[in-house]
Each structure stands twice: as structure tokens, then as C-alpha cells.
């Protein structure tokens, strides 16, 4: 039981923690039993399915609701939540309790905790490290007949792709192939229009091609960055993979649809978040020795789309002392080690820098590599409007087949320019 560092009498009768409904949330419920044992605080949980998570919780914050005392919210929410007073600034609390951000991986502190970005102003504690990555059917890749056919065709061994060019080549090779009497397909990628799916997928191609949001950081000068030749090439590549190498009717897919496609044996490769890999590895049908994992492929540079979240205290809580006490408890190295053991993704250096970490799972080394090269979407207060614009423009081009990649990116710059003009930043 991880109770040693808890101060006597520091408790609240009841706390509600809000997060998305997925495997790591179940691990957090188990972990939090130790907090209850240490403090006597009853922990309640409000877990919302991912497609509805942002709308449900941001509406709760915007309306001044009291549902959540603690919130594990997306990194992109930090700007708006900080500037609108939805989150408690934690600097004084961290200093008082001896909680150091040096105890957490720098990329996660920057992404999950700070606003303005890169400043020592902390609105969350890094809670769930994550990035977009890939899983593949290792048993298919290592099948002697399949491997020999690929080598004869491609002139190289059938191995996990290291570039987006290789990703397309491998996906096309598997597309429509008969394996064990069943037609299979190349890759499950993100195409979902309603929340954030296609943006998270396309940025996984954009970042390795060298995409930037601005020519000059902090200046919102997007012309020549957002629509650069590299960005155009990345977007064209993503559309090519969608058209050549995905299952039929795969036009509105995100996390759950990808998991379903892979677990049912439809696809050779699946794009998804590291957070799902522990569960994938344990899957009775396609887990264990049947699968392998690889970091998001590079192209011109290494790059992965950042996922993950920090845990914040909601300013409107009626249990401020108890909520802060949970943050202090969660920040402890021993709690973080158990968090990782249960299936969470700790950002604490006591976990990540442990010599045994890279071999602690089949995907741990990939996670470390990804977190060294992650990039995030705009974390601006107007994040939702910026995201909606990208969702529309990318889906229109990739799935609805409207216009060219350059035109889609040009229109996106127009959309984003309007948002930043309304914000007084241009």
C-alpha cells in the first residue's frame, strides 16, 4: 500500500475524477484504491467515451459545473482552461509540497503542464504519456511464403516500415491478399470526421515530413509552413494510403474502429495510441507472439503525434484540499511505478529512466523513441475552432476527394487566420 507519504488528516470525504473511457482509466481506478486506503476519501469516476469526451467535459467546464474535482484532460485544452480560469495554477502548491517538474520527462511537462507553452507556469501534473504508433501482424510478416514473395517483389526484407514510403509499399502488398482463407487489407488509419481522428492521423504523416505550424514560433505566420511542399507531399501520401490500402468503407474510423479491424484479423497494420498496446498484447486472438510494434515511421525527420494528458484540479471544486492531496499522492515515484505496472503510462523519470524500462514490454523502447520526437496540435485557447477547421479540410480532401492537397492546406490557413484574427493575434 502506497500510503507512507500521506499527511495525517489531509482528506476529503469524496472526489470525482473525470477522464476518457478506455483501458488506462480502468487501471487508474485500481491504483486509486490505494489513495482511498491512505486517506479515507471515496473516489468516484466519470469516464466518457472518446468521441464524446471533449464535448462533454468542455461543456461542463464552460458551464461552471461541479461534476469534476480532478480532470485528466487533453493537452490541447490547457490554453483555454488556464486563460478561462477552469484549472488551478499549481506552482505554489508544487513548491510547498516539494513536487518538482524535473521528476517528469521534459516533453511531457512541456505538453501536458505548461501554459503559455514552455514557461514555468504549471496547470497540470503529467499523468498519461502517449503518442501515436503502430502494431502489426508479426506472424504474417514472418510467414516464409509471404516474406519471400515480398522480397521478390520489393527487393528487400518484409520488416516493419521505417518511412512512410515503406509503409505504403507494405500496406499495398497486403491489400486484398488471402491469408488463412480470408481477404485481408493493408492498414487501419484514422479517418474520423466528428472529433479529432483524421487530424491525429494526418499529423502522424505531416510531422515526419517536416511540417510546421508557423514559420516563426509564436508569430502565427502560417504561409509557407502549413502549406509547404513537404506538407503537401505528406497529405498526398496519407490520401494515397487511404485509397489504396484500407478496408472497404473505412471512411469514418478512429480508435475503436481500428482496434476492431485489427482484432478481427482484417488488417496487417494498425495506427493507434501506445495506451492500447498493453491490452493488444494480452489479446487472446491476435496478441502475444502474433504481433509486433513499431514507432511512427519517419520520412525526412523522426516525428510522432503527441497524445496523452495531464491531471488538473478543477477550479470550481468544492473539495480543493482533497483534490490537491490526490495530486500530491499521484506525483510520488512509488505510486508512478505502480501506475505503470497496472497499465498506465507514467511520465515520471523514476519509471522511464529505470535501466529495465526499455525491455519491460515489447513496446517500451518504441515509446521512449516516440516521446523524444513528439509534436502537438495547437494548444491555443481557440483550440476547438482550430481543430474543427482541420477536421473538415482534411476529411474533405482525403475521404471526400475534394480538390488538391495544396488547396486543402491553403484553405486551412484561411480558416486558421480567421480564428487568430478573431482572437486579436493577427
C-alpha positions in Angstrom: 0.0 0.0 0.0 1.4 3.4 -1.0 0.4 5.4 2.0 3.6 6.4 3.7 3.8 9.9 2.3 0.3 10.9 3.1 -0.1 13.6 5.9 -2.4 12.7 8.7 -5.8 14.3 8.5 -5.3 15.5 4.9 -8.5 14.1 3.4 -11.8 14.9 1.7 -14.9 12.8 2.0 -15.4 12.3 -1.7 -13.8 13.2 -5.0 -14.8 12.8 -8.6 -12.2 12.3 -11.3 -13.1 12.8 -14.9 -11.4 11.2 -17.9 -12.0 9.3 -21.1 -13.4 5.8 -21.0 -10.5 3.4 -22.1 -8.2 0.8 -20.7 -5.9 3.2 -18.7 -8.9 4.6 -16.9 -9.6 1.1 -15.5 -6.0 0.9 -14.3 -6.4 4.3 -12.6 -9.5 3.0 -10.7 -7.4 0.1 -9.4 -4.5 2.4 -8.5 -6.7 4.9 -6.7 -7.8 2.3 -4.2 -4.5 2.9 -2.5 -5.4 6.6 -2.2 -8.7 5.7 -0.6 -7.0 3.4 1.8 -4.5 6.1 2.7 -6.9 9.0 3.2 -10.4 7.6 3.6 -11.5 9.5 0.6 -14.1 7.9 -1.6 -13.1 8.1 -5.3 -15.8 8.5 -7.9 -15.1 8.3 -11.6 -16.8 9.9 -14.6 -15.4 8.2 -17.8 -16.7 9.5 -21.1 -16.3 7.6 -24.4 -13.5 9.3 -26.5 -15.8 10.5 -29.4 -17.9 12.4 -26.8 -15.1 13.3 -24.3 -14.2 16.8 -25.4 -17.8 18.0 -25.9 -19.0 16.5 -22.6 -16.2 17.8 -20.4 -15.5 21.2 -22.1 -19.2 21.9 -21.9 -19.0 21.0 -18.2 -16.1 23.4 -17.7 -17.7 26.2 -19.8 -21.0 26.0 -17.8 -19.3 26.2 -14.4 -20.4 22.7 -13.5 -19.3 20.8 -10.4 -19.1 17.3 -11.7 -15.3 17.0 -11.8 -12.9 17.8 -8.9 -10.0 16.3 -10.8 -9.7 16.1 -14.6 -7.3 14.3 -16.8 -7.8 16.5 -19.9 -6.2 16.6 -23.3 -3.0 18.7 -23.7 -4.8 20.9 -26.2 -7.2 22.1 -23.6 -4.5 23.7 -21.4 -4.5 27.1 -23.0 -8.2 27.7 -22.8 -8.6 26.1 -19.4 -5.8 28.2 -18.0 -6.9 31.5 -19.5 -10.6 30.9 -18.7 -9.8 30.0 -15.1 -11.1 26.4 -15.3 -7.9 24.9 -13.9 -6.0 25.7 -10.7 -2.4 27.0 -11.2 -0.3 24.6 -9.3 3.0 26.4 -8.9 2.6 27.4 -5.3 1.3 24.0 -4.4 4.2 22.3 -6.1 6.7 24.5 -4.3 5.0 24.0 -0.9 4.9 20.2 -1.3 8.3 19.8 -2.9 6.9 18.5 -6.2 9.5 19.1 -8.9 8.8 19.1 -12.6 12.3 17.8 -13.1 10.9 14.5 -11.9 8.9 14.2 -15.1 10.1 13.8 -18.8 10.6 17.2 -20.3 8.4 16.6 -23.3 5.5 15.7 -21.1 6.0 18.7 -18.8 6.0 21.0 -21.8 3.0 19.4 -23.5 0.8 18.4 -20.5 1.6 21.0 -17.9 2.7 24.4 -19.1 0.8 27.5 -20.4 2.0 29.6 -22.0 3.9 26.9 -23.7 7.5 26.4 -22.3 7.0 28.8 -19.4 7.3 27.6 -15.8 3.5 28.0 -15.3 2.0 24.7 -14.4 -1.7 23.8 -14.7 -1.4 20.0 -14.6 0.8 17.2 -13.5 1.9 14.9 -16.3 -0.4 11.9 -15.9 -0.6 9.7 -19.1 2.3 9.7 -21.6 1.1 8.8 -25.1 1.9 9.1 -28.7 0.5 7.6 -32.0 2.3 4.4 -33.0 1.7 1.2 -34.9 1.0 -2.5 -34.3 1.5 -5.2 -37.0 0.8 -8.9 -37.6 4.2 -10.3 -36.9 3.1 -13.7 -37.8 2.1 -12.6 -41.3 5.4 -10.7 -41.8 7.4 -13.7 -40.7 5.4 -16.2 -42.8 8.1 -17.7 -45.1 5.9 -17.7 -48.2 4.7 -14.2 -47.7 8.1 -12.9 -46.8 9.7 -14.5 -49.8 7.0 -13.1 -52.1 7.5 -9.6 -50.7 11.3 -9.8 -51.1 11.0 -10.9 -54.7 8.7 -8.0 -55.4 10.2 -5.2 -53.4 13.9 -6.3 -53.3 14.1 -6.0 -49.5 13.0 -8.0 -46.5 9.5 -7.7 -45.1 10.1 -5.7 -41.9 8.2 -3.0 -40.0 8.2 0.2 -42.1 10.8 2.9 -41.2 9.4 5.5 -43.6 6.0 6.5 -44.9 7.1 5.3 -48.4 7.8 1.9 -46.9 4.5 2.0 -45.0 2.6 2.5 -48.3 4.6 -0.3 -50.0 3.9 -2.8 -47.3 0.3 -1.8 -46.9 -0.3 -2.1 -50.7 1.4 -5.6 -50.6 -1.1 -6.9 -48.1 -4.2 -5.2 -49.6 -6.6 -7.8 -50.8 -4.3 -10.7 -50.0 -5.8 -14.1 -49.0 -4.4 -15.2 -45.6 -5.9 -18.3 -43.9 -8.7 -18.3 -46.4 -9.7 -14.7 -45.6 -9.3 -11.5 -47.6 -7.1 -9.0 -45.6 -6.2 -5.4 -46.0 -3.1 -3.2 -45.6 -3.7 -0.7 -42.8 -6.2 0.8 -40.4 -5.6 4.5 -40.2 -7.6 7.4 -38.7 -10.3 9.0 -41.0 -12.9 10.1 -38.4 -14.5 13.5 -39.1 -16.5 14.2 -35.9 -14.0 14.7 -33.1 -10.2 14.7 -33.8 -9.5 11.4 -35.6 -8.4 12.4 -39.1 -6.3 15.3 -37.7 -4.4 12.9 -35.3 -3.8 10.5 -38.2 -2.7 13.1 -40.8 -0.3 14.8 -38.4 1.4 11.5 -37.9 2.3 11.8 -41.6 2.9 15.6 -41.6 5.4 15.7 -38.7 7.8 13.2 -40.2 7.8 15.1 -43.5 8.9 18.2 -41.6 5.5 20.0 -41.2 5.4 23.2 -39.0 2.5 25.3 -37.9 4.4 28.6 -38.2 7.4 29.9 -40.0 8.4 31.7 -36.7 7.3 30.2 -33.4 4.7 32.4 -31.7 4.1 34.7 -34.7 1.2 32.8 -36.4 2.9 33.2 -39.8 1.5 30.1 -41.4 2.0 30.7 -45.1 4.9 28.6 -46.3 4.8 26.4 -43.2 1.3 24.8 -43.1 1.2 24.6 -47.0 4.9 23.8 -47.6 5.9 21.3 -50.3 6.7 18.8 -47.5 3.2 19.3 -46.0 1.6 18.8 -49.5 3.7 15.6 -50.0 2.7 14.2 -46.6 -1.0 14.9 -47.2 -0.8 13.3 -50.6 0.8 10.2 -49.0 -1.9 9.9 -46.4 -4.6 10.1 -49.0 -2.8 7.5 -51.2 -2.6 5.0 -48.3 -6.3 5.7 -47.6 -7.3 5.0 -51.2 -5.0 2.0 -51.8 -4.7 0.1 -48.6 -7.6 0.4 -46.1 -10.6 -1.9 -45.5 -13.7 -1.2 -47.5 -16.0 1.5 -46.2 -13.2 2.8 -43.8 -14.2 6.4 -44.2 -15.0 7.5 -40.6 -12.7 5.5 -38.4 -10.8 6.3 -35.2 -9.5 4.3 -32.2 -12.3 1.8 -31.8 -12.7 1.0 -35.5 -9.0 0.4 -35.8 -9.0 -1.9 -32.8 -11.9 -3.8 -34.2 -10.3 -4.1 -37.6 -7.0 -5.4 -36.2 -8.5 -7.7 -33.6 -10.8 -9.3 -36.1 -7.8 -10.1 -38.4 -8.7 -7.7 -41.2 -5.5 -5.7 -41.4 -1.8 -6.2 -41.4 -1.0 -2.9 -39.6 -2.9 -0.5 -37.4 -2.3 3.1 -36.4 -3.3 3.8 -32.8 -2.1 5.1 -29.4 0.5 3.4 -27.2 -2.1 3.4 -24.5 -3.8 0.5 -26.2 -0.7 -1.7 -26.6 -0.9 -3.4 -23.2 -4.4 -4.6 -24.0 -3.4 -5.5 -27.5 -0.5 -7.6 -26.3 -2.8 -9.5 -24.0 -5.5 -10.1 -26.6 -6.3 -13.8 -26.9 -6.8 -13.8 -30.6 -4.1 -11.5 -32.1 -1.8 -10.8 -29.1 1.4 -12.3 -27.8 3.8 -13.7 -30.4 1.4 -12.9 -33.2 2.0 -9.2 -33.1 4.8 -6.6 -33.0 5.0 -2.9 -32.6 6.8 -0.1 -34.3 7.3 3.6 -33.7 5.6 6.0 -36.2 7.7 5.9 -39.4 9.9 8.8 -40.2 10.4 10.3 -43.7 12.5 13.5 -43.7 12.8 13.6 -39.9 11.6 11.5 -37.0 8.2 12.6 -35.7 5.2 11.3 -33.8 1.8 12.8 -32.9 1.6 13.5 -29.2 -1.3 12.0 -27.3 -1.6 11.8 -23.5 -2.8 14.1 -20.8 -2.1 15.8 -17.6 -4.1 15.7 -14.4 -5.5 19.1 -13.2 -7.5 20.4 -10.3 -10.8 21.9 -11.5 -11.0 25.4 -10.0 -14.7 25.0 -9.3 -14.2 22.1 -7.0 -15.8 22.1 -3.5 -13.0 19.7 -2.4 -9.9 21.7 -3.1 -7.8 20.2 -0.3 -8.7 16.7 -1.2 -8.1 17.3 -4.9 -4.7 18.8 -4.3 -3.9 15.9 -1.9 -4.6 13.4 -4.7 -2.2 15.3 -7.0 0.5 15.0 -4.3 -0.2 11.4 -3.8 -0.1 10.7 -7.6 3.2 12.5 -8.0 5.1 10.1 -5.8 7.7 7.9 -7.5 6.3 4.7 -5.9 2.8 5.5 -7.0 4.0 6.2 -10.5 5.8 2.8 -10.6 2.6 1.0 -9.6 0.7 3.1 -12.2 2.9 1.8 -14.9 2.7 -1.8 -13.6 -1.1 -1.6 -13.7 -1.2 -0.5 -17.3 -0.9 3.3 -17.1 1.8 5.2 -18.9 3.9 7.0 -16.4 5.8 10.2 -17.3 8.0 10.0 -14.2 11.7 9.7 -14.7 11.9 7.1 -11.9 10.0 4.9 -14.3 11.3 6.0 -17.7 15.0 6.2 -16.7 15.0 2.8 -14.9 17.5 0.6 -16.8 14.9 -2.1 -17.0 12.3 0.1 -18.7 13.2 -0.4 -22.4 12.8 -4.2 -22.0 9.8 -4.0 -19.7 7.4 -4.5 -22.6 7.6 -5.2 -26.3 6.8 -1.5 -27.0 8.6 0.3 -24.2 11.7 1.1 -26.3 9.4 2.5 -29.1 7.6 4.7 -26.5 10.9 6.3 -25.4 11.9 6.9 -29.0 8.5 8.4 -29.8 8.5 10.7 -26.8 11.8 12.2 -27.9 10.3 13.4 -31.2 6.6 14.2 -30.4 4.8 17.2 -31.7 1.4 18.5 -30.6 -1.5 20.3 -32.2 -2.2 24.0 -31.4 -2.7 24.4 -27.7 -4.4 27.8 -28.2 -7.5 28.8 -26.2 -9.4 28.6 -29.5 -8.2 25.0 -30.0 -11.7 23.7 -30.7 -12.2 26.0 -33.6 -8.8 25.3 -35.0 -9.4 21.6 -34.7 -12.8 21.7 -36.3 -11.3 23.5 -39.3 -8.6 20.9 -39.8 -11.0 18.1 -39.4 -13.2 19.5 -42.2 -10.4 20.4 -44.6 -8.6 17.1 -44.2 -11.7 14.9 -44.4 -12.9 16.8 -47.5 -9.6 16.1 -49.3 -8.7 12.6 -48.1 -12.1 10.9 -47.8 -14.5 13.1 -49.9 -11.9 13.6 -52.6 -12.4 17.3 -53.0 -9.6 19.4 -54.5 -5.9 19.0 -54.2 -3.7 18.7 -51.1 -2.3 22.2 -51.7 -5.8 23.6 -51.9 -6.8 21.9 -48.7 -3.9 23.3 -46.8 -4.4 26.8 -48.3 -8.0 26.8 -47.2 -6.9 25.6 -43.7 -4.6 28.6 -43.5 -7.5 30.8 -44.3 -9.6 29.2 -41.6 -6.9 29.4 -39.0 -6.1 33.0 -40.0 -9.7 34.0 -39.3 -9.6 32.3 -35.9 -6.4 34.1 -34.9 -7.7 37.4 -36.2 -10.8 37.0 -34.1 -8.5 36.3 -31.1 -6.6 39.5 -31.8 -3.4 37.6 -32.6 -3.1 38.6 -36.2 
